[in-house]
Amino acid sequence: MLVAETPVGLDLHCIVDNLSAHTTPKVAEFLGAHPHVHMHHTPTHASRLNQVWVLLFSILERRLCVAAISTPPSSWPNASSPFIKDYNRRAAPFR
């Protein structure tokens, strides 16, 4: 779905963890057929980084996605950028 929605000429960068599911022959075949898709794997022992991602996506879900349920899905991508910019302006380190 993301590949189909990515405008022609733009690269798609996906950040994924190190699960073996992201390195199967089927994934390699898919990436070979879509050279504009790039997989970026988190460091092997990045449990703290994974915790930050989980926290960030939890915040997005609670503050943005739940509020967006009453709006059409097509408006969600446009809502995320302003939310993230505003959140980053006020953000503090996770403890």
MOPAC internal coordinates of N, CA, C and O (Angstrom, degrees):
PM7 1SCF
backbone

  N    0.0000 0     0.00 0     0.00 0    0    0    0
  C    1.4460 1     0.00 0     0.00 0    1    0    0
  C    1.5340 1   110.05 1     0.00 0    2    1    0
  O    1.2310 1   120.25 1   136.41 1    3    2    1
  N    1.3473 1   117.13 1   -43.59 1    3    2    1
  C    1.4601 1   119.54 1   179.79 1    5    3    2
  C    1.5242 1   111.55 1   -63.96 1    6    5    3
  O    1.2310 1   120.60 1   140.11 1    7    6    5
  N    1.3147 1   116.45 1   -39.89 1    7    6    5
  C    1.4624 1   120.11 1   179.42 1    9    7    6
  C    1.5246 1   109.76 1   -62.37 1   10    9    7
  O    1.2310 1   120.35 1   136.44 1   11   10    9
  N    1.3118 1   116.94 1   -43.56 1   11   10    9
  C    1.4633 1   120.95 1  -179.31 1   13   11   10
  C    1.5248 1   111.77 1   -64.97 1   14   13   11
  O    1.2310 1   120.13 1   148.68 1   15   14   13
  N    1.3314 1   117.35 1   -31.32 1   15   14   13
  C    1.4642 1   120.92 1  -177.16 1   17   15   14
  C    1.5276 1   113.70 1   -91.85 1   18   17   15
  O    1.2310 1   119.92 1   173.32 1   19   18   17
  N    1.3309 1   117.76 1    -6.68 1   19   18   17
  C    1.4597 1   120.77 1   179.14 1   21   19   18
  C    1.5211 1   108.75 1   -79.75 1   22   21   19
  O    1.2310 1   120.04 1   -56.20 1   23   22   21
  N    1.3431 1   117.53 1   123.80 1   23   22   21
  C    1.4668 1   119.77 1  -179.54 1   25   23   22
  C    1.5304 1   111.96 1   -58.30 1   26   25   23
  O    1.2310 1   121.17 1   -34.69 1   27   26   25
  N    1.3099 1   115.36 1   145.31 1   27   26   25
  C    1.4648 1   121.63 1   178.97 1   29   27   26
  C    1.5288 1   108.42 1   -58.29 1   30   29   27
  O    1.2310 1   121.23 1   -43.88 1   31   30   29
  N    1.3282 1   115.25 1   136.12 1   31   30   29
  C    1.4499 1   120.19 1   178.72 1   33   31   30
  C    1.5228 1   114.05 1    95.85 1   34   33   31
  O    1.2310 1   120.28 1   168.89 1   35   34   33
  N    1.3284 1   117.07 1   -11.11 1   35   34   33
  C    1.4637 1   120.16 1   178.07 1   37   35   34
  C    1.5170 1   109.79 1  -103.10 1   38   37   35
  O    1.2310 1   121.01 1   -33.37 1   39   38   37
  N    1.3247 1   115.67 1   146.63 1   39   38   37
  C    1.4572 1   120.42 1   174.74 1   41   39   38
  C    1.5227 1   109.02 1   -89.31 1   42   41   39
  O    1.2310 1   121.11 1   -28.38 1   43   42   41
  N    1.3192 1   115.48 1   151.62 1   43   42   41
  C    1.4628 1   122.39 1   177.93 1   45   43   42
  C    1.5239 1   107.59 1  -113.64 1   46   45   43
  O    1.2310 1   120.51 1   -61.40 1   47   46   45
  N    1.3085 1   116.64 1   118.60 1   47   46   45
  C    1.4605 1   122.25 1  -179.06 1   49   47   46
  C    1.5219 1   108.62 1  -108.27 1   50   49   47
  O    1.2310 1   120.99 1   -55.17 1   51   50   49
  N    1.3267 1   115.71 1   124.83 1   51   50   49
  C    1.4675 1   122.09 1  -178.47 1   53   51   50
  C    1.5192 1   109.14 1  -116.83 1   54   53   51
  O    1.2310 1   120.52 1   -53.08 1   55   54   53
  N    1.3151 1   116.61 1   126.92 1   55   54   53
  C    1.4554 1   121.35 1   176.90 1   57   55   54
  C    1.5219 1   106.96 1   -97.79 1   58   57   55
  O    1.2310 1   121.04 1   -58.44 1   59   58   57
  N    1.3319 1   115.62 1   121.56 1   59   58   57
  C    1.4583 1   121.08 1  -176.50 1   61   59   58
  C    1.5266 1   109.73 1  -131.15 1   62   61   59
  O    1.2310 1   120.99 1   -20.73 1   63   62   61
  N    1.3062 1   115.70 1   159.27 1   63   62   61
  C    1.4598 1   119.08 1   175.88 1   65   63   62
  C    1.5245 1   109.07 1   -80.77 1   66   65   63
  O    1.2310 1   120.04 1     8.16 1   67   66   65
  N    1.3127 1   117.53 1  -171.84 1   67   66   65
  C    1.4601 1   121.15 1  -174.38 1   69   67   66
  C    1.5210 1   113.90 1   -97.66 1   70   69   67
  O    1.2310 1   120.15 1  -153.77 1   71   70   69
  N    1.3103 1   117.32 1    26.23 1   71   70   69
  C    1.4557 1   119.40 1   176.47 1   73   71   70
  C    1.5268 1   109.84 1   -61.92 1   74   73   71
  O    1.2310 1   120.84 1   -34.73 1   75   74   73
  N    1.3094 1   115.99 1   145.27 1   75   74   73
  C    1.4639 1   119.90 1  -179.91 1   77   75   74
  C    1.5285 1   111.87 1   -63.78 1   78   77   75
  O    1.2310 1   120.13 1   161.74 1   79   78   77
  N    1.3357 1   117.35 1   -18.26 1   79   78   77
  C    1.4648 1   120.72 1   178.90 1   81   79   78
  C    1.5278 1   112.10 1   -63.56 1   82   81   79
  O    1.2310 1   120.10 1   158.20 1   83   82   81
  N    1.3421 1   117.41 1   -21.80 1   83   82   81
  C    1.4612 1   120.90 1  -178.99 1   85   83   82
  C    1.5235 1   112.84 1   -88.83 1   86   85   83
  O    1.2310 1   120.07 1  -179.55 1   87   86   85
  N    1.3277 1   117.47 1     0.45 1   87   86   85
  C    1.4667 1   119.99 1  -177.05 1   89   87   86
  C    1.5284 1   112.04 1  -127.73 1   90   89   87
  O    1.2310 1   120.03 1  -156.62 1   91   90   89
  N    1.3117 1   117.55 1    23.38 1   91   90   89
  C    1.4630 1   121.17 1  -179.11 1   93   91   90
  C    1.5370 1   110.15 1   -75.82 1   94   93   91
  O    1.2310 1   120.32 1   -18.10 1   95   94   93
  N    1.3208 1   116.99 1   161.90 1   95   94   93
  C    1.4713 1   119.61 1   176.01 1   97   95   94
  C    1.5374 1   112.28 1   -57.52 1   98   97   95
  O    1.2310 1   120.23 1   145.79 1   99   98   97
  N    1.3157 1   117.16 1   -34.21 1   99   98   97
  C    1.4702 1   120.25 1   179.63 1  101   99   98
  C    1.5334 1   110.72 1   -65.31 1  102  101   99
  O    1.2310 1   120.39 1   140.42 1  103  102  101
  N    1.3396 1   116.85 1   -39.58 1  103  102  101
  C    1.4642 1   120.77 1   177.05 1  105  103  102
  C    1.5273 1   109.74 1   -66.58 1  106  105  103
  O    1.2310 1   120.14 1   136.53 1  107  106  105
  N    1.3310 1   117.34 1   -43.47 1  107  106  105
  C    1.4662 1   121.42 1   177.97 1  109  107  106
  C    1.5266 1   110.94 1   -59.58 1  110  109  107
  O    1.2310 1   120.58 1   139.12 1  111  110  109
  N    1.3233 1   116.49 1   -40.88 1  111  110  109
  C    1.4702 1   121.16 1   177.58 1  113  111  110
  C    1.5266 1   110.43 1   -63.50 1  114  113  111
  O    1.2310 1   120.51 1   135.97 1  115  114  113
  N    1.3273 1   116.64 1   -44.03 1  115  114  113
  C    1.4675 1   121.63 1   179.12 1  117  115  114
  C    1.5268 1   110.23 1   -61.22 1  118  117  115
  O    1.2310 1   120.38 1   133.76 1  119  118  117
  N    1.3371 1   116.88 1   -46.24 1  119  118  117
  C    1.4616 1   120.10 1  -179.32 1  121  119  118
  C    1.5249 1   111.21 1   -66.03 1  122  121  119
  O    1.2310 1   120.13 1   146.21 1  123  122  121
  N    1.3324 1   117.36 1   -33.79 1  123  122  121
  C    1.4603 1   120.62 1   176.09 1  125  123  122
  C    1.5159 1   112.32 1   -65.01 1  126  125  123
  O    1.2310 1   120.95 1   145.47 1  127  126  125
  N    1.3185 1   115.79 1   -34.53 1  127  126  125
  C    1.4672 1   120.74 1   179.59 1  129  127  126
  C    1.5321 1   112.20 1   -81.23 1  130  129  127
  O    1.2310 1   120.41 1   165.04 1  131  130  129
  N    1.3284 1   116.82 1   -14.96 1  131  130  129
  C    1.4689 1   122.17 1  -178.43 1  133  131  130
  C    1.5311 1   109.00 1  -130.86 1  134  133  131
  O    1.2310 1   120.04 1  -103.59 1  135  134  133
  N    1.3398 1   117.53 1    76.41 1  135  134  133
  C    1.4673 1   120.19 1  -174.90 1  137  135  134
  C    1.5266 1   114.65 1   -65.12 1  138  137  135
  O    1.2310 1   119.94 1   167.67 1  139  138  137
  N    1.3321 1   117.72 1   -12.33 1  139  138  137
  C    1.4654 1   120.24 1   178.18 1  141  139  138
  C    1.5351 1   112.14 1   -86.43 1  142  141  139
  O    1.2310 1   120.24 1   178.49 1  143  142  141
  N    1.3359 1   117.14 1    -1.51 1  143  142  141
  C    1.4624 1   121.76 1   177.50 1  145  143  142
  C    1.5229 1   107.83 1   -98.48 1  146  145  143
  O    1.2310 1   120.91 1   -52.72 1  147  146  145
  N    1.3190 1   115.86 1   127.28 1  147  146  145
  C    1.4638 1   121.53 1  -177.74 1  149  147  146
  C    1.5244 1   109.48 1  -123.52 1  150  149  147
  O    1.2310 1   121.10 1   -49.01 1  151  150  149
  N    1.3172 1   115.50 1   130.99 1  151  150  149
  C    1.4620 1   121.27 1   178.08 1  153  151  150
  C    1.5206 1   108.27 1  -100.68 1  154  153  151
  O    1.2310 1   120.59 1   -49.83 1  155  154  153
  N    1.3146 1   116.48 1   130.17 1  155  154  153
  C    1.4574 1   122.86 1   175.90 1  157  155  154
  C    1.5208 1   106.90 1  -117.46 1  158  157  155
  O    1.2310 1   120.82 1   -63.16 1  159  158  157
  N    1.3150 1   116.03 1   116.84 1  159  158  157
  C    1.4617 1   121.21 1  -177.58 1  161  159  158
  C    1.5234 1   110.24 1   -92.71 1  162  161  159
  O    1.2310 1   120.76 1   -42.71 1  163  162  161
  N    1.3338 1   116.14 1   137.29 1  163  162  161
  C    1.4555 1   119.28 1   174.94 1  165  163  162
  C    1.5237 1   108.29 1   -67.35 1  166  165  163
  O    1.2310 1   119.59 1   -22.87 1  167  166  165
  N    1.3211 1   118.39 1   157.13 1  167  166  165
  C    1.4686 1   120.06 1   178.62 1  169  167  166
  C    1.5283 1   111.45 1   -56.36 1  170  169  167
  O    1.2310 1   120.99 1   -30.68 1  171  170  169
  N    1.3112 1   115.71 1   149.32 1  171  170  169
  C    1.4625 1   121.70 1  -174.43 1  173  171  170
  C    1.5208 1   112.87 1   -54.37 1  174  173  171
  O    1.2310 1   120.15 1   134.88 1  175  174  173
  N    1.2984 1   117.31 1   -45.12 1  175  174  173
  C    1.4684 1   120.38 1  -177.56 1  177  175  174
  C    1.5238 1   109.71 1  -110.01 1  178  177  175
  O    1.2310 1   120.59 1  -123.88 1  179  178  177
  N    1.3178 1   116.47 1    56.12 1  179  178  177
  C    1.4631 1   121.44 1  -175.09 1  181  179  178
  C    1.5150 1   111.66 1  -106.88 1  182  181  179
  O    1.2310 1   120.28 1  -130.99 1  183  182  181
  N    1.3078 1   117.08 1    49.01 1  183  182  181
  C    1.4651 1   118.71 1  -176.59 1  185  183  182
  C    1.5244 1   111.29 1   -61.05 1  186  185  183
  O    1.2310 1   120.07 1   145.04 1  187  186  185
  N    1.3329 1   117.47 1   -34.96 1  187  186  185
  C    1.4718 1   119.06 1   178.72 1  189  187  186
  C    1.5163 1   110.82 1   -68.31 1  190  189  187
  O    1.2310 1   120.71 1   139.95 1  191  190  189
  N    1.3246 1   116.25 1   -40.05 1  191  190  189
  C    1.4570 1   119.32 1   176.97 1  193  191  190
  C    1.5242 1   110.03 1   -63.46 1  194  193  191
  O    1.2310 1   120.09 1   138.04 1  195  194  193
  N    1.3270 1   117.44 1   -41.96 1  195  194  193
  C    1.4599 1   120.82 1   177.34 1  197  195  194
  C    1.5216 1   110.69 1   -60.95 1  198  197  195
  O    1.2310 1   120.02 1   141.43 1  199  198  197
  N    1.3373 1   117.56 1   -38.57 1  199  198  197
  C    1.4631 1   120.45 1   178.13 1  201  199  198
  C    1.5222 1   110.76 1   -62.31 1  202  201  199
  O    1.2310 1   120.52 1   139.23 1  203  202  201
  N    1.3317 1   116.61 1   -40.77 1  203  202  201
  C    1.4647 1   120.12 1   179.09 1  205  203  202
  C    1.5221 1   110.04 1   -63.43 1  206  205  203
  O    1.2310 1   120.37 1   136.66 1  207  206  205
  N    1.3508 1   116.90 1   -43.34 1  207  206  205
  C    1.4654 1   119.69 1   178.28 1  209  207  206
  C    1.5205 1   110.65 1   -60.69 1  210  209  207
  O    1.2310 1   120.61 1   136.28 1  211  210  209
  N    1.3384 1   116.44 1   -43.72 1  211  210  209
  C    1.4644 1   119.92 1   179.85 1  213  211  210
  C    1.5220 1   109.75 1   -61.69 1  214  213  211
  O    1.2310 1   120.19 1   136.32 1  215  214  213
  N    1.3219 1   117.24 1   -43.68 1  215  214  213
  C    1.4651 1   120.17 1   178.66 1  217  215  214
  C    1.5225 1   111.21 1   -62.67 1  218  217  215
  O    1.2310 1   120.72 1   134.28 1  219  218  217
  N    1.3307 1   116.23 1   -45.72 1  219  218  217
  C    1.4649 1   119.55 1  -178.97 1  221  219  218
  C    1.5285 1   111.47 1   -61.32 1  222  221  219
  O    1.2310 1   120.39 1   133.77 1  223  222  221
  N    1.3344 1   116.86 1   -46.23 1  223  222  221
  C    1.4607 1   119.03 1  -179.86 1  225  223  222
  C    1.5242 1   111.52 1   -68.32 1  226  225  223
  O    1.2310 1   120.02 1   150.55 1  227  226  225
  N    1.3153 1   117.56 1   -29.45 1  227  226  225
  C    1.4579 1   120.82 1   175.20 1  229  227  226
  C    1.5306 1   109.97 1   -65.45 1  230  229  227
  O    1.2310 1   120.83 1   136.71 1  231  230  229
  N    1.3289 1   116.03 1   -43.29 1  231  230  229
  C    1.4662 1   120.06 1   177.61 1  233  231  230
  C    1.5223 1   110.18 1   -62.28 1  234  233  231
  O    1.2310 1   120.86 1   134.27 1  235  234  233
  N    1.3305 1   115.96 1   -45.73 1  235  234  233
  C    1.4712 1   119.19 1   178.01 1  237  235  234
  C    1.5174 1   111.20 1   -58.29 1  238  237  235
  O    1.2310 1   120.57 1   135.63 1  239  238  237
  N    1.3277 1   116.51 1   -44.37 1  239  238  237
  C    1.4641 1   119.80 1  -179.02 1  241  239  238
  C    1.5242 1   111.29 1   -62.64 1  242  241  239
  O    1.2310 1   120.75 1   132.18 1  243  242  241
  N    1.3319 1   116.17 1   -47.82 1  243  242  241
  C    1.4606 1   119.61 1  -175.49 1  245  243  242
  C    1.5170 1   113.20 1   -70.25 1  246  245  243
  O    1.2310 1   120.38 1   141.41 1  247  246  245
  N    1.3244 1   116.87 1   -38.59 1  247  246  245
  C    1.4635 1   119.35 1  -173.23 1  249  247  246
  C    1.5169 1   114.51 1   -95.85 1  250  249  247
  O    1.2310 1   120.31 1   154.49 1  251  250  249
  N    1.3029 1   117.01 1   -25.51 1  251  250  249
  C    1.4617 1   119.25 1  -175.25 1  253  251  250
  C    1.5203 1   111.88 1  -112.10 1  254  253  251
  O    1.2310 1   120.33 1   126.45 1  255  254  253
  N    1.3228 1   116.97 1   -53.55 1  255  254  253
  C    1.4623 1   120.15 1  -173.63 1  257  255  254
  C    1.5160 1   112.72 1   -67.87 1  258  257  255
  O    1.2310 1   120.16 1   137.04 1  259  258  257
  N    1.3091 1   117.31 1   -42.96 1  259  258  257
  C    1.4715 1   119.82 1  -179.93 1  261  259  258
  C    1.5239 1   109.81 1   -62.85 1  262  261  259
  O    1.2310 1   120.62 1   139.15 1  263  262  261
  N    1.3284 1   116.42 1   -40.85 1  263  262  261
  C    1.4642 1   120.04 1   178.45 1  265  263  262
  C    1.5203 1   112.13 1   -68.81 1  266  265  263
  O    1.2310 1   120.41 1   155.36 1  267  266  265
  N    1.3324 1   116.81 1   -24.64 1  267  266  265
  C    1.4654 1   121.31 1  -176.30 1  269  267  266
  C    1.5221 1   113.22 1   -86.02 1  270  269  267
  O    1.2310 1   119.93 1   175.38 1  271  270  269
  N    1.3151 1   117.75 1    -4.62 1  271  270  269
  C    1.4662 1   120.16 1  -177.04 1  273  271  270
  C    1.5280 1   111.73 1   -56.46 1  274  273  271
  O    1.2310 1   120.73 1   146.80 1  275  274  273
  N    1.3296 1   116.21 1   -33.20 1  275  274  273
  C    1.4641 1   119.01 1  -178.41 1  277  275  274
  C    1.5314 1   112.65 1   -83.50 1  278  277  275
  O    1.2310 1   119.93 1  -178.88 1  279  278  277
  N    1.3312 1   117.73 1     1.12 1  279  278  277
  C    1.4586 1   120.56 1   178.98 1  281  279  278
  C    1.5234 1   109.71 1  -110.08 1  282  281  279
  O    1.2310 1   119.87 1   -22.61 1  283  282  281
  N    1.3246 1   117.86 1   157.39 1  283  282  281
  C    1.4662 1   119.73 1  -179.32 1  285  283  282
  C    1.5270 1   111.15 1   -66.22 1  286  285  283
  O    1.2310 1   120.03 1   -38.49 1  287  286  285
  N    1.3425 1   117.54 1   141.51 1  287  286  285
  C    1.4719 1   120.95 1  -179.36 1  289  287  286
  C    1.5212 1   113.78 1   -54.42 1  290  289  287
  O    1.2310 1   119.90 1   150.30 1  291  290  289
  N    1.3201 1   117.80 1   -29.70 1  291  290  289
  C    1.4658 1   120.05 1  -178.94 1  293  291  290
  C    1.5284 1   111.83 1   -64.00 1  294  293  291
  O    1.2310 1   119.69 1   160.36 1  295  294  293
  N    1.3325 1   118.20 1   -19.64 1  295  294  293
  C    1.4689 1   120.98 1  -179.86 1  297  295  294
  C    1.5220 1   112.61 1   -89.08 1  298  297  295
  O    1.2310 1   119.49 1   169.98 1  299  298  297
  N    1.3273 1   118.58 1   -10.02 1  299  298  297
  C    1.4690 1   121.54 1  -175.40 1  301  299  298
  C    1.5181 1   114.01 1   -62.98 1  302  301  299
  O    1.2310 1   118.92 1   133.77 1  303  302  301
  N    1.3555 1   119.66 1   -46.23 1  303  302  301
  C    1.4799 1   117.78 1   179.91 1  305  303  302
  C    1.5267 1   112.44 1   -59.49 1  306  305  303
  O    1.2310 1   119.96 1   143.44 1  307  306  305
  N    1.3223 1   117.68 1   -36.56 1  307  306  305
  C    1.4651 1   120.64 1   179.93 1  309  307  306
  C    1.5170 1   111.66 1   -70.39 1  310  309  307
  O    1.2310 1   119.70 1   155.27 1  311  310  309
  N    1.3228 1   118.19 1   -24.73 1  311  310  309
  C    1.4633 1   121.53 1  -179.67 1  313  311  310
  C    1.5167 1   111.69 1   -81.50 1  314  313  311
  O    1.2310 1   119.81 1   153.13 1  315  314  313
  N    1.3256 1   117.97 1   -26.87 1  315  314  313
  C    1.4604 1   119.63 1  -174.06 1  317  315  314
  C    1.5237 1   112.65 1   -71.14 1  318  317  315
  O    1.2310 1   119.13 1   140.18 1  319  318  317
  N    1.3171 1   119.26 1   -39.82 1  319  318  317
  C    1.4683 1   120.47 1  -177.71 1  321  319  318
  C    1.5301 1   112.63 1   -62.16 1  322  321  319
  O    1.2310 1   118.96 1   129.90 1  323  322  321
  N    1.3380 1   119.59 1   -50.10 1  323  322  321
  C    1.4713 1   118.39 1   176.94 1  325  323  322
  C    1.5300 1   112.56 1   -61.48 1  326  325  323
  O    1.2310 1   120.46 1   142.59 1  327  326  325
  N    1.3284 1   116.73 1   -37.41 1  327  326  325
  C    1.4652 1   119.76 1   178.72 1  329  327  326
  C    1.5214 1   110.52 1   -61.99 1  330  329  327
  O    1.2310 1   120.22 1   132.65 1  331  330  329
  N    1.3364 1   117.18 1   -47.35 1  331  330  329
  C    1.4656 1   120.95 1  -178.16 1  333  331  330
  C    1.5280 1   110.72 1   -65.43 1  334  333  331
  O    1.2310 1   119.93 1   139.28 1  335  334  333
  N    1.3289 1   117.74 1   -40.72 1  335  334  333
  C    1.4666 1   120.31 1   178.05 1  337  335  334
  C    1.5233 1   110.67 1   -61.45 1  338  337  335
  O    1.2310 1   120.36 1   135.52 1  339  338  337
  N    1.3233 1   116.92 1   -44.48 1  339  338  337
  C    1.4600 1   120.87 1   178.84 1  341  339  338
  C    1.5240 1   111.01 1   -66.21 1  342  341  339
  O    1.2310 1   120.55 1   137.55 1  343  342  341
  N    1.3304 1   116.55 1   -42.45 1  343  342  341
  C    1.4592 1   120.47 1   179.37 1  345  343  342
  C    1.5327 1   110.41 1   -62.49 1  346  345  343
  O    1.2310 1   119.79 1   135.49 1  347  346  345
  N    1.3248 1   118.00 1   -44.51 1  347  346  345
  C    1.4620 1   121.42 1  -179.50 1  349  347  346
  C    1.5201 1   111.86 1   -64.12 1  350  349  347
  O    1.2310 1   120.10 1   148.07 1  351  350  349
  N    1.3168 1   117.41 1   -31.93 1  351  350  349
  C    1.4567 1   121.49 1   179.52 1  353  351  350
  C    1.5318 1   110.11 1   -64.37 1  354  353  351
  O    1.2310 1   120.10 1   145.85 1  355  354  353
  N    1.3353 1   117.41 1   -34.15 1  355  354  353
  C    1.4623 1   122.17 1  -176.61 1  357  355  354
  C    1.5267 1   113.27 1  -105.48 1  358  357  355
  O    1.2310 1   119.94 1  -178.39 1  359  358  357
  N    1.3168 1   117.71 1     1.61 1  359  358  357
  C    1.4629 1   121.28 1  -171.25 1  361  359  358
  C    1.5277 1   112.62 1   -67.75 1  362  361  359
  O    1.2310 1   121.95 1   -29.73 1  363  362  361
  N    1.3131 1   113.88 1   150.27 1  363  362  361
  C    1.4663 1   121.79 1   174.22 1  365  363  362
  C    1.5245 1   107.03 1  -127.03 1  366  365  363
  O    1.2310 1   119.94 1   -22.02 1  367  366  365
  N    1.3262 1   117.71 1   157.98 1  367  366  365
  C    1.4676 1   119.81 1  -179.96 1  369  367  366
  C    1.5245 1   111.75 1   -58.46 1  370  369  367
  O    1.2310 1   120.75 1   -35.17 1  371  370  369
  N    1.3356 1   116.17 1   144.83 1  371  370  369
  C    1.4544 1   120.82 1   173.47 1  373  371  370
  C    1.5181 1   108.24 1   -73.48 1  374  373  371
  O    1.2310 1   120.37 1   -38.25 1  375  374  373
  N    1.3111 1   116.91 1   141.75 1  375  374  373
  C    1.4789 1   121.15 1   177.61 1  377  375  374
  C    1.5014 1   108.76 1  -119.50 1  378  377  375
  O    1.2310 1   120.10 1   180.00 1  379  378  377

